[in-house]
Amino acid sequence: MTTQHKVTFSGRGNTLTGNLFLPDGGDPAPGVVVAGTWTSVKELMADRYAERLANRGFAALSFDFTGFGESQGEPRDVEDPARKVRDIHDAVTFLAGHPAVDADRLGALGICAAAMYMADNTAHDPRIGSLALVAPWLHDAAICEAAYGGADAVAQKIKTAREARDRFTRTGEIDYVPVVSASDERAAMPYDIDFYLNPARGGIPEWPNRFAVMAWEDWLTYDSLVLAPRITRPTLLVHSEDAAIPDGARRFHAGLAGPRDILWTQGTQFDFYDQEPQVTLAADTVAAHFGRTLR
């Protein structure tokens, strides 16, 4: 059995809110910080994976990043990689200080975009003893150009982002577009994606489905592949050829400086968020990885 506790902790001047899932048992358990896709709140998929890990004996923390969900912070719903990496560092600090957690056995799990942010923190945070990435979105400039329509399209998004940031600086107003839309071509993902649009899956009230246009520049210029040679801790990737940018996963895995493993399986990107058998397979594989490496 697992117990869930609503928790708060400090995030660089803001109060961040999370869910701490604890396994039964009296001894301090190894701890894992869990985070999900870009723009996500903890209820989308981080809670699901955190609970699965707690069922397998880990103390797992999911949380809302600064400016998202139940956490404090302005501006709201802005995908800021550097800010998210700082939040992960603060989440690790909270987890390490919790009496139910063994501070000498700490891991990090990133799903989709959080793979980049967990990797970034792991490269600089010696407290993290093991890293796992599920359906990881791992990009550099070349991958962004391939994913977003070429160099000119990327340059246009960056130009639009700078204009939006200038407007925010002058007026305090934020230009938002949908994260996902089947009808609005301005959306960050202008596609009919069932996971995000279906209320029975990810289209939940806690997630506002909005993307701050000024965030495009930081997102598109963020290089996660350069982090791999800086990561010496054991690292596992779970991915598939039908999920997002498998080439990024291959290149990141090849560049890792420490022990590394990769499981290639079946399923689309969105299957790994809430569908079976992908979620159970990923959770079991991640738990086994942490069980081997957090000793």
C-alpha positions as CSV (number, residue, x, y, z in Angstrom):
1,M,0.0,0.0,0.0
2,T,1.0,3.6,-0.7
3,T,0.1,6.8,1.1
4,Q,-0.1,10.2,-0.7
5,H,0.7,13.4,1.1
6,K,0.2,17.0,-0.2
7,V,3.5,18.9,0.5
8,T,4.9,22.3,0.0
9,F,8.5,23.5,-0.1
10,S,10.5,26.6,-1.0
11,G,11.4,27.3,-4.6
12,R,13.6,30.4,-4.8
13,G,11.1,32.7,-3.0
14,N,8.0,30.9,-4.1
15,T,6.1,28.0,-2.4
16,L,5.9,24.9,-4.6
17,T,3.3,22.3,-4.1
18,G,3.7,18.6,-4.7
19,N,2.5,15.1,-3.9
20,L,4.7,12.8,-1.9
21,F,3.9,9.2,-2.3
22,L,5.3,7.0,0.4
23,P,5.6,3.2,0.6
24,D,4.6,1.3,3.7
25,G,7.4,0.4,6.1
26,G,9.3,2.0,8.9
27,D,12.7,2.5,7.4
28,P,13.7,5.5,5.3
29,A,13.2,4.7,1.6
30,P,15.2,5.7,-1.4
31,G,13.7,8.9,-2.9
32,V,12.9,9.8,-6.5
33,V,11.9,13.2,-7.9
34,V,9.4,12.8,-10.8
35,A,8.4,15.4,-13.5
36,G,6.6,15.2,-16.8
37,T,6.0,16.9,-20.1
38,W,6.4,20.6,-21.0
39,T,3.6,22.8,-19.7
40,S,2.4,19.9,-17.6
41,V,1.0,19.9,-14.1
42,K,1.7,17.0,-11.7
43,E,-1.7,15.4,-12.3
44,L,-1.0,14.8,-16.0
45,M,1.5,12.0,-15.7
46,A,4.0,12.7,-12.9
47,D,1.6,11.6,-10.2
48,R,0.9,8.3,-12.0
49,Y,4.6,7.4,-12.2
50,A,5.3,8.6,-8.6
51,E,2.6,6.4,-7.3
52,R,3.8,3.4,-9.3
53,L,7.3,3.9,-7.8
54,A,5.9,4.2,-4.3
55,N,4.1,0.9,-4.9
56,R,7.5,-0.5,-5.7
57,G,9.2,0.7,-2.5
58,F,10.4,4.3,-3.3
59,A,9.5,7.6,-1.8
60,A,8.5,9.6,-4.9
61,L,7.8,13.3,-5.2
62,S,5.8,14.8,-8.0
63,F,5.3,18.6,-8.0
64,D,4.1,21.6,-9.9
65,F,6.9,23.9,-11.3
66,T,7.1,27.6,-10.5
67,G,4.1,29.3,-12.2
68,F,2.3,26.1,-12.9
69,G,-0.6,24.3,-11.2
70,E,-0.8,24.7,-7.5
71,S,2.6,26.3,-7.1
72,Q,3.2,30.0,-6.7
73,G,5.2,32.1,-9.1
74,E,4.8,34.6,-11.9
75,P,4.5,34.8,-14.8
76,R,2.2,31.8,-15.1
77,D,2.5,28.9,-17.5
78,V,5.8,29.9,-19.0
79,E,8.1,27.1,-20.1
80,D,11.4,28.2,-18.7
81,P,14.0,25.5,-18.8
82,A,16.5,27.2,-16.4
83,R,13.7,27.9,-13.9
84,K,12.5,24.3,-14.1
85,V,16.0,23.0,-13.4
86,R,16.3,25.2,-10.4
87,D,12.9,23.9,-9.2
88,I,14.1,20.3,-9.5
89,H,17.2,21.1,-7.4
90,D,14.9,22.6,-4.7
91,A,12.6,19.5,-4.9
92,V,15.7,17.3,-4.4
93,T,16.6,19.4,-1.3
94,F,13.1,18.9,0.1
95,L,13.1,15.2,-0.6
96,A,16.6,14.7,0.9
97,G,15.4,16.4,4.1
98,H,12.3,14.4,4.6
99,P,12.4,11.9,7.5
100,A,10.9,9.1,5.4
101,V,13.6,9.4,2.8
102,D,17.2,8.0,2.7
103,A,19.1,11.1,1.6
104,D,22.0,8.9,0.5
105,R,19.8,7.2,-2.1
106,L,18.2,9.7,-4.4
107,G,17.1,9.3,-8.0
108,A,15.5,11.4,-10.7
109,L,12.8,10.4,-13.2
110,G,11.9,12.6,-16.2
111,I,9.1,11.9,-18.7
112,C,9.2,13.6,-22.1
113,A,10.5,17.2,-21.7
114,A,11.4,16.7,-18.1
115,A,14.1,14.3,-19.3
116,M,16.1,17.4,-20.4
117,Y,15.6,19.2,-17.1
118,M,16.3,16.1,-14.9
119,A,19.4,15.5,-17.0
120,D,20.5,19.1,-16.5
121,N,20.2,18.9,-12.7
122,T,21.8,15.5,-12.6
123,A,24.8,16.8,-14.5
124,H,25.4,19.4,-11.7
125,D,23.9,17.9,-8.6
126,P,26.0,15.2,-6.9
127,R,23.1,14.2,-4.6
128,I,21.5,12.4,-7.5
129,G,22.7,8.8,-7.6
130,S,20.7,7.5,-10.6
131,L,18.7,8.9,-13.5
132,A,15.9,7.4,-15.5
133,L,14.2,8.9,-18.6
134,V,10.9,7.7,-20.0
135,A,9.8,8.6,-23.6
136,P,12.5,11.3,-23.4
137,W,12.3,14.5,-25.5
138,L,16.0,15.3,-25.9
139,H,16.9,18.0,-28.4
140,D,19.6,20.3,-29.7
141,A,19.4,22.9,-32.4
142,A,19.5,20.4,-35.3
143,I,16.7,18.3,-33.8
144,C,14.6,21.5,-33.2
145,E,15.0,22.4,-36.8
146,A,13.9,19.0,-37.9
147,A,10.9,19.0,-35.5
148,Y,9.7,22.5,-36.2
149,G,9.9,22.9,-39.9
150,G,13.5,24.0,-40.6
151,A,15.8,26.8,-39.7
152,D,13.6,29.6,-41.1
153,A,10.6,28.4,-39.1
154,V,12.7,28.2,-35.9
155,A,14.0,31.7,-36.5
156,Q,10.5,33.0,-37.0
157,K,9.3,31.4,-33.7
158,I,12.3,33.0,-31.9
159,K,11.5,36.4,-33.5
160,T,7.9,36.0,-32.3
161,A,9.0,35.0,-28.8
162,R,11.2,38.1,-28.6
163,E,8.4,40.4,-29.6
164,A,6.1,38.7,-27.0
165,R,8.7,39.1,-24.3
166,D,9.2,42.7,-25.1
167,R,5.5,43.2,-24.8
168,F,5.5,41.5,-21.5
169,T,8.4,43.6,-20.3
170,R,6.6,46.8,-21.3
171,T,3.0,46.0,-20.3
172,G,3.0,42.9,-18.1
173,E,0.7,41.2,-20.6
174,I,1.5,37.6,-21.7
175,D,0.6,36.3,-25.2
176,Y,-0.8,32.8,-24.8
177,V,-1.7,30.3,-27.5
178,P,-3.0,26.7,-26.9
179,V,-0.5,24.1,-26.2
180,V,-2.6,21.7,-28.3
181,S,-5.3,22.4,-30.8
182,A,-6.8,20.6,-33.8
183,S,-8.1,23.9,-35.2
184,D,-5.7,26.8,-34.1
185,E,-2.6,26.9,-36.2
186,R,-0.9,29.1,-33.6
187,A,-0.9,26.3,-31.1
188,A,2.5,25.0,-29.9
189,M,1.3,21.6,-31.1
190,P,-1.3,22.2,-33.8
191,Y,-2.5,18.6,-33.9
192,D,-5.5,16.6,-32.8
193,I,-3.8,14.9,-29.8
194,D,-6.2,12.8,-27.9
195,F,-4.2,12.7,-24.7
196,Y,-4.3,16.4,-24.3
197,L,-7.8,17.1,-25.6
198,N,-9.7,14.1,-24.0
199,P,-11.0,14.9,-20.5
200,A,-10.7,11.3,-19.6
201,R,-7.0,11.4,-20.2
202,G,-4.9,14.7,-20.0
203,G,-7.6,17.3,-20.8
204,I,-8.2,17.8,-17.1
205,P,-9.2,21.1,-15.3
206,E,-5.9,21.4,-13.6
207,W,-4.1,21.8,-16.9
208,P,-5.0,25.1,-18.7
209,N,-3.7,24.2,-22.2
210,R,-1.9,27.4,-22.7
211,F,1.6,28.2,-24.0
212,A,3.3,31.5,-23.4
213,V,4.6,32.6,-26.8
214,M,7.7,34.3,-25.2
215,A,8.8,30.8,-24.1
216,W,9.7,29.7,-27.6
217,E,13.2,31.2,-27.6
218,D,14.4,29.5,-24.4
219,W,12.8,26.2,-25.5
220,L,14.3,26.2,-29.0
221,T,17.8,27.3,-27.9
222,Y,18.1,24.8,-25.1
223,D,20.6,22.1,-25.8
224,S,20.2,18.9,-23.8
225,L,22.5,16.6,-25.8
226,V,25.5,18.6,-24.6
227,L,24.6,17.4,-21.1
228,A,25.2,13.7,-21.7
229,P,29.0,13.7,-21.4
230,R,28.7,15.5,-18.0
231,I,26.5,12.7,-16.5
232,T,28.5,10.0,-14.8
233,R,25.6,8.5,-12.7
234,P,23.9,5.3,-14.0
235,T,21.3,6.3,-16.5
236,L,18.4,4.4,-18.1
237,L,16.3,5.4,-21.1
238,V,12.9,3.8,-22.0
239,H,11.8,4.8,-25.5
240,S,10.4,3.5,-28.8
241,E,10.8,4.3,-32.5
242,D,7.2,5.5,-32.7
243,A,7.7,8.0,-29.8
244,A,9.1,11.5,-30.1
245,I,12.5,12.0,-31.7
246,P,14.2,8.6,-31.1
247,D,17.3,10.0,-32.7
248,G,17.7,12.4,-29.7
249,A,17.5,9.4,-27.3
250,R,20.1,7.5,-29.3
251,R,22.5,10.4,-29.4
252,F,22.0,11.3,-25.7
253,H,22.5,7.6,-24.7
254,A,25.7,7.3,-26.8
255,G,27.1,10.4,-25.2
256,L,26.7,9.5,-21.6
257,A,29.8,9.3,-19.5
258,G,28.6,6.8,-16.9
259,P,26.9,3.4,-16.9
260,R,24.0,3.5,-19.3
261,D,21.2,1.3,-20.5
262,I,18.3,1.8,-22.9
263,L,15.1,-0.2,-23.4
264,W,13.6,0.0,-26.9
265,T,9.9,-1.0,-26.8
266,Q,6.6,-0.3,-28.5
267,G,4.2,2.5,-28.3
268,T,3.6,6.2,-29.3
269,Q,4.8,9.1,-27.2
270,F,1.4,9.6,-25.6
271,D,1.1,5.9,-24.7
272,F,3.9,6.3,-22.2
273,Y,1.8,8.9,-20.4
274,D,-1.2,6.9,-19.4
275,Q,-1.7,3.7,-21.5
276,E,-1.0,0.1,-20.8
277,P,1.2,-1.8,-21.2
278,Q,3.6,1.1,-21.7
279,V,3.2,2.7,-18.2
280,T,3.6,-0.6,-16.3
281,L,6.5,-1.7,-18.4
282,A,8.2,1.7,-18.0
283,A,7.5,1.8,-14.2
284,D,8.8,-1.7,-13.7
285,T,11.9,-1.0,-15.7
286,V,12.6,2.2,-13.9
287,A,12.1,0.7,-10.5
288,A,14.4,-2.2,-11.3
289,H,17.0,0.4,-12.5
290,F,16.8,2.4,-9.3
291,G,16.8,-0.8,-7.2
292,R,20.1,-1.8,-8.8
293,T,21.8,1.6,-8.7
294,L,20.5,3.3,-5.5
295,R,22.3,1.2,-2.9
